[in-house]
Amino acid sequence: MVLRNRKSCMPETTTTMYVCTVGSDDLYDCVKQQKVMACFRAWEDWAIYSSEYLINLQNLFLGLVATKDHGQLSVSCHVV
């Protein structure tokens, strides 16, 4: 049940991560992007999510597709 609840919020979370790192030349943000992509690969290896679902999340994270809810994405990101 927890996995199902987590799966429903993953597209929004992934899109927010994309918005927070897009256009940044910061090395730290580049490393974060690589770590997120490594998580996608691990989830695929472990068969946690279907390949189709993971491809959709990767495309959202890379900004290759827009979400249904957001035409123009505007999210404020605060580093704590």
ZAMARGU-4260 file (C-alpha; in steps of 0.2 Angstrom, whole numbers, plus 5000, padded with zeros to 4 digits):
<rodrens>
0) 5000/5000/5000 | 5014/5012/5004 | 5022/5009/4987 | 5005/5012/4978 | 5004/5029/4988
5) 5022/5034/4984 | 5019/5029/4965 | 5004/5041/4964 | 5015/5056/4969 | 5031/5051/4959
10) 5027/5061/4943 | 5024/5077/4953 | 5040/5075/4963 | 5050/5071/4948 | 5044/5086/4939
15) 5048/5097/4954 | 5066/5090/4954 | 5068/5094/4936 | 5062/5112/4939 | 5074/5114/4953
20) 5089/5108/4943 | 5085/5115/4925 | 5097/5127/4918 | 5109/5126/4932 | 5128/5125/4928
25) 5131/5121/4946 | 5142/5106/4948 | 5132/5101/4963 | 5116/5101/4953 | 5124/5090/4940
30) 5129/5077/4953 | 5112/5077/4960 | 5105/5074/4942 | 5117/5059/4940 | 5111/5052/4957
35) 5093/5053/4952 | 5096/5044/4936 | 5106/5031/4945 | 5090/5029/4956 | 5080/5026/4941
40) 5092/5013/4934 | 5092/5004/4951 | 5073/5004/4952 | 5073/4996/4935 | 5086/4983/4940
45) 5076/4979/4955 | 5059/4979/4945 | 5051/4990/4958 | 5042/4999/4945 | 5037/4994/4927
50) 5049/5000/4913 | 5036/5010/4905 | 5032/5020/4921 | 5051/5023/4924 | 5053/5029/4906
55) 5039/5042/4909 | 5048/5047/4926 | 5064/5049/4917 | 5057/5059/4903 | 5048/5071/4916
60) 5065/5073/4926 | 5074/5077/4910 | 5061/5089/4904 | 5057/5079/4888 | 5038/5079/4892
65) 5026/5091/4901 | 5014/5085/4914 | 4996/5086/4912 | 4994/5098/4926 | 5007/5110/4922
70) 5008/5119/4905 | 5021/5131/4911 | 5030/5125/4927 | 5034/5137/4940 | 5040/5130/4956
75) 5051/5139/4969 | 5065/5129/4975 | 5074/5133/4992 | 5090/5124/4997 | 5090/5121/5015
</rodrens>
